Amino acid sequence: MLLSDLQTKDIINLKDGNNLGRIIDAKIDATGKILYFVSEQRKLMRKVTRGGDVSFDFEKIKKIGEDVILVDLS
């Protein structure tokens, strides 16, 4: 799976069901290991955002489905 494939999926937090948006970036160390992903929350009504960027470790991903990525950010 490519990073571009992950960027088309909505990220849902299992703890509260919030949609965290989509992956916009990834931090990768010198060995090529993914340290964490960064998602940007969706904009409501094209102007108002529900918050800033959210970062989460690769280990927080519980399931990658066809349309969504489920993460546990408890």
Jmol script that loads the backbone (N, CA, C; Angstrom):
load data "model"
ATOM      1  N   MET A   1       0.846  -1.175   0.000  1.00  0.00           N
ATOM      2  CA  MET A   1       0.000   0.000   0.000  1.00  0.00           C
ATOM      3  C   MET A   1       0.891   1.237   0.000  1.00  0.00           C
ATOM      4  N   LEU A   2       0.523   2.215  -0.776  1.00  0.00           N
ATOM      5  CA  LEU A   2       1.267   3.459  -0.881  1.00  0.00           C
ATOM      6  C   LEU A   2       0.694   4.513   0.064  1.00  0.00           C
ATOM      7  N   LEU A   3       1.515   5.491   0.413  1.00  0.00           N
ATOM      8  CA  LEU A   3       1.039   6.597   1.242  1.00  0.00           C
ATOM      9  C   LEU A   3      -0.127   7.298   0.571  1.00  0.00           C
ATOM     10  N   SER A   4      -0.076   7.425  -0.737  1.00  0.00           N
ATOM     11  CA  SER A   4      -1.175   8.081  -1.457  1.00  0.00           C
ATOM     12  C   SER A   4      -2.486   7.309  -1.311  1.00  0.00           C
ATOM     13  N   ASP A   5      -2.417   5.988  -1.147  1.00  0.00           N
ATOM     14  CA  ASP A   5      -3.623   5.192  -0.894  1.00  0.00           C
ATOM     15  C   ASP A   5      -4.204   5.534   0.479  1.00  0.00           C
ATOM     16  N   LEU A   6      -3.341   5.709   1.464  1.00  0.00           N
ATOM     17  CA  LEU A   6      -3.800   6.047   2.814  1.00  0.00           C
ATOM     18  C   LEU A   6      -4.401   7.448   2.863  1.00  0.00           C
ATOM     19  N   GLN A   7      -3.919   8.350   2.020  1.00  0.00           N
ATOM     20  CA  GLN A   7      -4.376   9.731   2.048  1.00  0.00           C
ATOM     21  C   GLN A   7      -5.803   9.897   1.541  1.00  0.00           C
ATOM     22  N   THR A   8      -6.376   8.884   0.927  1.00  0.00           N
ATOM     23  CA  THR A   8      -7.753   8.971   0.432  1.00  0.00           C
ATOM     24  C   THR A   8      -8.773   8.463   1.444  1.00  0.00           C
ATOM     25  N   LYS A   9      -8.302   7.988   2.594  1.00  0.00           N
ATOM     26  CA  LYS A   9      -9.191   7.387   3.594  1.00  0.00           C
ATOM     27  C   LYS A   9      -9.421   8.338   4.772  1.00  0.00           C
ATOM     28  N   ASP A  10     -10.653   8.378   5.261  1.00  0.00           N
ATOM     29  CA  ASP A  10     -10.956   9.144   6.471  1.00  0.00           C
ATOM     30  C   ASP A  10     -10.396   8.402   7.677  1.00  0.00           C
ATOM     31  N   ILE A  11      -9.947   9.160   8.668  1.00  0.00           N
ATOM     32  CA  ILE A  11      -9.406   8.580   9.893  1.00  0.00           C
ATOM     33  C   ILE A  11     -10.445   8.752  10.996  1.00  0.00           C
ATOM     34  N   ILE A  12     -10.855   7.634  11.593  1.00  0.00           N
ATOM     35  CA  ILE A  12     -11.875   7.637  12.638  1.00  0.00           C
ATOM     36  C   ILE A  12     -11.250   7.169  13.949  1.00  0.00           C
ATOM     37  N   ASN A  13     -11.469   7.960  15.013  1.00  0.00           N
ATOM     38  CA  ASN A  13     -10.981   7.607  16.341  1.00  0.00           C
ATOM     39  C   ASN A  13     -11.971   6.640  16.991  1.00  0.00           C
ATOM     40  N   LEU A  14     -11.497   5.462  17.359  1.00  0.00           N
ATOM     41  CA  LEU A  14     -12.363   4.459  17.986  1.00  0.00           C
ATOM     42  C   LEU A  14     -12.901   4.905  19.336  1.00  0.00           C
ATOM     43  N   LYS A  15     -12.171   5.770  20.040  1.00  0.00           N
ATOM     44  CA  LYS A  15     -12.575   6.196  21.378  1.00  0.00           C
ATOM     45  C   LYS A  15     -13.890   6.965  21.365  1.00  0.00           C
ATOM     46  N   ASP A  16     -14.018   7.914  20.431  1.00  0.00           N
ATOM     47  CA  ASP A  16     -15.205   8.769  20.434  1.00  0.00           C
ATOM     48  C   ASP A  16     -15.917   8.864  19.085  1.00  0.00           C
ATOM     49  N   GLY A  17     -15.420   8.186  18.078  1.00  0.00           N
ATOM     50  CA  GLY A  17     -16.071   8.183  16.770  1.00  0.00           C
ATOM     51  C   GLY A  17     -15.810   9.420  15.932  1.00  0.00           C
ATOM     52  N   ASN A  18     -14.941  10.315  16.416  1.00  0.00           N
ATOM     53  CA  ASN A  18     -14.649  11.537  15.668  1.00  0.00           C
ATOM     54  C   ASN A  18     -13.902  11.251  14.380  1.00  0.00           C
ATOM     55  N   ASN A  19     -14.260  11.994  13.342  1.00  0.00           N
ATOM     56  CA  ASN A  19     -13.536  11.935  12.083  1.00  0.00           C
ATOM     57  C   ASN A  19     -12.371  12.900  12.190  1.00  0.00           C
ATOM     58  N   LEU A  20     -11.148  12.377  12.118  1.00  0.00           N
ATOM     59  CA  LEU A  20      -9.950  13.184  12.271  1.00  0.00           C
ATOM     60  C   LEU A  20      -9.431  13.721  10.945  1.00  0.00           C
ATOM     61  N   GLY A  21     -10.175  13.525   9.883  1.00  0.00           N
ATOM     62  CA  GLY A  21      -9.760  14.010   8.573  1.00  0.00           C
ATOM     63  C   GLY A  21      -8.998  12.958   7.809  1.00  0.00           C
ATOM     64  N   ARG A  22      -8.017  13.410   7.036  1.00  0.00           N
ATOM     65  CA  ARG A  22      -7.208  12.507   6.222  1.00  0.00           C
ATOM     66  C   ARG A  22      -5.730  12.779   6.445  1.00  0.00           C
ATOM     67  N   ILE A  23      -4.915  11.793   6.169  1.00  0.00           N
ATOM     68  CA  ILE A  23      -3.468  11.922   6.323  1.00  0.00           C
ATOM     69  C   ILE A  23      -2.950  12.952   5.322  1.00  0.00           C
ATOM     70  N   ILE A  24      -2.161  13.906   5.843  1.00  0.00           N
ATOM     71  CA  ILE A  24      -1.564  14.901   4.957  1.00  0.00           C
ATOM     72  C   ILE A  24      -0.044  14.806   4.943  1.00  0.00           C
ATOM     73  N   ASP A  25       0.534  14.087   5.925  1.00  0.00           N
ATOM     74  CA  ASP A  25       1.988  14.005   5.985  1.00  0.00           C
ATOM     75  C   ASP A  25       2.391  12.814   6.842  1.00  0.00           C
ATOM     76  N   ALA A  26       3.666  12.445   6.758  1.00  0.00           N
ATOM     77  CA  ALA A  26       4.213  11.372   7.580  1.00  0.00           C
ATOM     78  C   ALA A  26       5.633  11.746   7.970  1.00  0.00           C
ATOM     79  N   LYS A  27       6.016  11.445   9.211  1.00  0.00           N
ATOM     80  CA  LYS A  27       7.385  11.659   9.677  1.00  0.00           C
ATOM     81  C   LYS A  27       8.109  10.329   9.590  1.00  0.00           C
ATOM     82  N   ILE A  28       9.221  10.315   8.854  1.00  0.00           N
ATOM     83  CA  ILE A  28       9.980   9.085   8.620  1.00  0.00           C
ATOM     84  C   ILE A  28      11.409   9.320   9.085  1.00  0.00           C
ATOM     85  N   ASP A  29      11.969   8.351   9.835  1.00  0.00           N
ATOM     86  CA  ASP A  29      13.335   8.532  10.318  1.00  0.00           C
ATOM     87  C   ASP A  29      14.351   8.153   9.236  1.00  0.00           C
ATOM     88  N   ALA A  30      15.631   8.239   9.564  1.00  0.00           N
ATOM     89  CA  ALA A  30      16.705   7.994   8.594  1.00  0.00           C
ATOM     90  C   ALA A  30      16.748   6.549   8.100  1.00  0.00           C
ATOM     91  N   THR A  31      16.181   5.619   8.883  1.00  0.00           N
ATOM     92  CA  THR A  31      16.180   4.217   8.467  1.00  0.00           C
ATOM     93  C   THR A  31      14.971   3.870   7.605  1.00  0.00           C
ATOM     94  N   GLY A  32      14.038   4.819   7.448  1.00  0.00           N
ATOM     95  CA  GLY A  32      12.846   4.581   6.637  1.00  0.00           C
ATOM     96  C   GLY A  32      11.635   4.150   7.443  1.00  0.00           C
ATOM     97  N   LYS A  33      11.768   4.097   8.774  1.00  0.00           N
ATOM     98  CA  LYS A  33      10.643   3.706   9.630  1.00  0.00           C
ATOM     99  C   LYS A  33       9.686   4.886   9.786  1.00  0.00           C
ATOM    100  N   ILE A  34       8.377   4.606   9.658  1.00  0.00           N
ATOM    101  CA  ILE A  34       7.358   5.639   9.865  1.00  0.00           C
ATOM    102  C   ILE A  34       7.229   5.885  11.357  1.00  0.00           C
ATOM    103  N   LEU A  35       7.496   7.110  11.785  1.00  0.00           N
ATOM    104  CA  LEU A  35       7.381   7.465  13.196  1.00  0.00           C
ATOM    105  C   LEU A  35       5.945   7.844  13.545  1.00  0.00           C
ATOM    106  N   TYR A  36       5.342   8.696  12.715  1.00  0.00           N
ATOM    107  CA  TYR A  36       3.946   9.063  12.936  1.00  0.00           C
ATOM    108  C   TYR A  36       3.356   9.685  11.669  1.00  0.00           C
ATOM    109  N   PHE A  37       2.031   9.724  11.650  1.00  0.00           N
ATOM    110  CA  PHE A  37       1.277  10.363  10.579  1.00  0.00           C
ATOM    111  C   PHE A  37       0.685  11.660  11.106  1.00  0.00           C
ATOM    112  N   VAL A  38       0.416  12.583  10.203  1.00  0.00           N
ATOM    113  CA  VAL A  38      -0.249  13.832  10.546  1.00  0.00           C
ATOM    114  C   VAL A  38      -1.522  13.903   9.712  1.00  0.00           C
ATOM    115  N   SER A  39      -2.642  14.165  10.398  1.00  0.00           N
ATOM    116  CA  SER A  39      -3.909  14.332   9.677  1.00  0.00           C
ATOM    117  C   SER A  39      -4.403  15.752   9.884  1.00  0.00           C
ATOM    118  N   GLU A  40      -5.090  16.250   8.894  1.00  0.00           N
ATOM    119  CA  GLU A  40      -5.673  17.585   8.963  1.00  0.00           C
ATOM    120  C   GLU A  40      -7.175  17.439   9.063  1.00  0.00           C
ATOM    121  N   GLN A  41      -7.764  18.029  10.089  1.00  0.00           N
ATOM    122  CA  GLN A  41      -9.200  17.894  10.266  1.00  0.00           C
ATOM    123  C   GLN A  41      -9.938  18.599   9.148  1.00  0.00           C
ATOM    124  N   ARG A  42     -11.084  18.035   8.812  1.00  0.00           N
ATOM    125  CA  ARG A  42     -11.899  18.590   7.734  1.00  0.00           C
ATOM    126  C   ARG A  42     -12.425  19.962   8.087  1.00  0.00           C
ATOM    127  N   LYS A  43     -12.643  20.746   7.065  1.00  0.00           N
ATOM    128  CA  LYS A  43     -13.237  22.064   7.252  1.00  0.00           C
ATOM    129  C   LYS A  43     -14.750  21.955   7.125  1.00  0.00           C
ATOM    130  N   LEU A  44     -15.439  22.650   8.015  1.00  0.00           N
ATOM    131  CA  LEU A  44     -16.888  22.696   7.961  1.00  0.00           C
ATOM    132  C   LEU A  44     -17.300  23.979   7.252  1.00  0.00           C
ATOM    133  N   MET A  45     -18.198  23.871   6.320  1.00  0.00           N
ATOM    134  CA  MET A  45     -18.705  25.014   5.570  1.00  0.00           C
ATOM    135  C   MET A  45     -17.569  25.814   4.930  1.00  0.00           C
ATOM    136  N   ARG A  46     -16.513  25.127   4.535  1.00  0.00           N
ATOM    137  CA  ARG A  46     -15.378  25.670   3.796  1.00  0.00           C
ATOM    138  C   ARG A  46     -14.539  26.708   4.530  1.00  0.00           C
ATOM    139  N   LYS A  47     -14.916  27.112   5.725  1.00  0.00           N
ATOM    140  CA  LYS A  47     -14.151  28.149   6.419  1.00  0.00           C
ATOM    141  C   LYS A  47     -13.757  27.755   7.827  1.00  0.00           C
ATOM    142  N   VAL A  48     -14.681  27.174   8.556  1.00  0.00           N
ATOM    143  CA  VAL A  48     -14.456  26.890   9.972  1.00  0.00           C
ATOM    144  C   VAL A  48     -13.852  25.503  10.112  1.00  0.00           C
ATOM    145  N   THR A  49     -12.771  25.389  10.876  1.00  0.00           N
ATOM    146  CA  THR A  49     -12.190  24.079  11.128  1.00  0.00           C
ATOM    147  C   THR A  49     -12.581  23.609  12.518  1.00  0.00           C
ATOM    148  N   ARG A  50     -12.547  22.301  12.710  1.00  0.00           N
ATOM    149  CA  ARG A  50     -12.873  21.725  14.000  1.00  0.00           C
ATOM    150  C   ARG A  50     -11.632  21.545  14.862  1.00  0.00           C
ATOM    151  N   GLY A  51     -10.543  22.119  14.499  1.00  0.00           N
ATOM    152  CA  GLY A  51      -9.323  21.975  15.282  1.00  0.00           C
ATOM    153  C   GLY A  51      -8.126  21.988  14.356  1.00  0.00           C
ATOM    154  N   GLY A  52      -6.967  21.718  14.928  1.00  0.00           N
ATOM    155  CA  GLY A  52      -5.745  21.736  14.148  1.00  0.00           C
ATOM    156  C   GLY A  52      -5.366  20.352  13.680  1.00  0.00           C
ATOM    157  N   ASP A  53      -4.110  20.230  13.312  1.00  0.00           N
ATOM    158  CA  ASP A  53      -3.603  18.944  12.862  1.00  0.00           C
ATOM    159  C   ASP A  53      -3.527  17.970  14.035  1.00  0.00           C
ATOM    160  N   VAL A  54      -3.656  16.687  13.726  1.00  0.00           N
ATOM    161  CA  VAL A  54      -3.577  15.630  14.730  1.00  0.00           C
ATOM    162  C   VAL A  54      -2.459  14.681  14.313  1.00  0.00           C
ATOM    163  N   SER A  55      -1.562  14.342  15.236  1.00  0.00           N
ATOM    164  CA  SER A  55      -0.496  13.383  14.973  1.00  0.00           C
ATOM    165  C   SER A  55      -0.791  12.089  15.711  1.00  0.00           C
ATOM    166  N   PHE A  56      -0.457  10.962  15.080  1.00  0.00           N
ATOM    167  CA  PHE A  56      -0.630   9.674  15.738  1.00  0.00           C
ATOM    168  C   PHE A  56       0.411   8.692  15.237  1.00  0.00           C
ATOM    169  N   ASP A  57       0.899   7.849  16.154  1.00  0.00           N
ATOM    170  CA  ASP A  57       1.896   6.838  15.828  1.00  0.00           C
ATOM    171  C   ASP A  57       1.292   5.740  14.963  1.00  0.00           C
ATOM    172  N   PHE A  58       2.152   5.087  14.197  1.00  0.00           N
ATOM    173  CA  PHE A  58       1.714   3.982  13.342  1.00  0.00           C
ATOM    174  C   PHE A  58       1.044   2.887  14.179  1.00  0.00           C
ATOM    175  N   GLU A  59       1.540   2.696  15.402  1.00  0.00           N
ATOM    176  CA  GLU A  59       1.002   1.646  16.279  1.00  0.00           C
ATOM    177  C   GLU A  59      -0.428   1.928  16.727  1.00  0.00           C
ATOM    178  N   LYS A  60      -0.895   3.171  16.614  1.00  0.00           N
ATOM    179  CA  LYS A  60      -2.260   3.533  17.003  1.00  0.00           C
ATOM    180  C   LYS A  60      -3.296   3.069  15.970  1.00  0.00           C
ATOM    181  N   ILE A  61      -2.838   2.720  14.766  1.00  0.00           N
ATOM    182  CA  ILE A  61      -3.756   2.235  13.732  1.00  0.00           C
ATOM    183  C   ILE A  61      -4.199   0.825  14.092  1.00  0.00           C
ATOM    184  N   LYS A  62      -5.515   0.625  14.171  1.00  0.00           N
ATOM    185  CA  LYS A  62      -6.059  -0.683  14.523  1.00  0.00           C
ATOM    186  C   LYS A  62      -6.558  -1.441  13.303  1.00  0.00           C
ATOM    187  N   LYS A  63      -7.036  -0.702  12.295  1.00  0.00           N
ATOM    188  CA  LYS A  63      -7.583  -1.364  11.104  1.00  0.00           C
ATOM    189  C   LYS A  63      -7.546  -0.385   9.938  1.00  0.00           C
ATOM    190  N   ILE A  64      -7.150  -0.882   8.783  1.00  0.00           N
ATOM    191  CA  ILE A  64      -7.213  -0.094   7.555  1.00  0.00           C
ATOM    192  C   ILE A  64      -8.229  -0.772   6.649  1.00  0.00           C
ATOM    193  N   GLY A  65      -9.345  -0.070   6.424  1.00  0.00           N
ATOM    194  CA  GLY A  65     -10.401  -0.616   5.580  1.00  0.00           C
ATOM    195  C   GLY A  65     -10.368   0.009   4.197  1.00  0.00           C
ATOM    196  N   GLU A  66     -11.398  -0.257   3.422  1.00  0.00           N
ATOM    197  CA  GLU A  66     -11.472   0.284   2.057  1.00  0.00           C
ATOM    198  C   GLU A  66     -11.655   1.803   2.061  1.00  0.00           C
ATOM    199  N   ASP A  67     -12.421   2.325   3.033  1.00  0.00           N
ATOM    200  CA  ASP A  67     -12.735   3.740   3.049  1.00  0.00           C
ATOM    201  C   ASP A  67     -12.209   4.489   4.267  1.00  0.00           C
ATOM    202  N   VAL A  68     -11.892   3.774   5.336  1.00  0.00           N
ATOM    203  CA  VAL A  68     -11.487   4.444   6.579  1.00  0.00           C
ATOM    204  C   VAL A  68     -10.279   3.769   7.208  1.00  0.00           C
ATOM    205  N   ILE A  69      -9.618   4.541   8.065  1.00  0.00           N
ATOM    206  CA  ILE A  69      -8.543   4.033   8.919  1.00  0.00           C
ATOM    207  C   ILE A  69      -9.033   4.214  10.350  1.00  0.00           C
ATOM    208  N   LEU A  70      -9.082   3.135  11.112  1.00  0.00           N
ATOM    209  CA  LEU A  70      -9.521   3.207  12.506  1.00  0.00           C
ATOM    210  C   LEU A  70      -8.295   3.311  13.402  1.00  0.00           C
ATOM    211  N   VAL A  71      -8.288   4.328  14.266  1.00  0.00           N
ATOM    212  CA  VAL A  71      -7.185   4.536  15.196  1.00  0.00           C
ATOM    213  C   VAL A  71      -7.718   4.583  16.626  1.00  0.00           C
ATOM    214  N   ASP A  72      -6.872   4.220  17.570  1.00  0.00           N
ATOM    215  CA  ASP A  72      -7.248   4.266  18.986  1.00  0.00           C
ATOM    216  C   ASP A  72      -6.417   5.344  19.665  1.00  0.00           C
ATOM    217  N   LEU A  73      -7.003   6.531  19.832  1.00  0.00           N
ATOM    218  CA  LEU A  73      -6.322   7.650  20.469  1.00  0.00           C
ATOM    219  C   LEU A  73      -6.909   7.901  21.848  1.00  0.00           C
ATOM    220  N   SER A  74      -6.874   6.845  22.708  1.00  0.00           N
ATOM    221  CA  SER A  74      -7.444   7.003  24.043  1.00  0.00           C
ATOM    222  C   SER A  74      -6.525   7.699  24.990  1.00  0.00           C
TER     223      SER A  74
END
end "model"
wireframe off; spacefill off
backbone 0.3
color backbone group
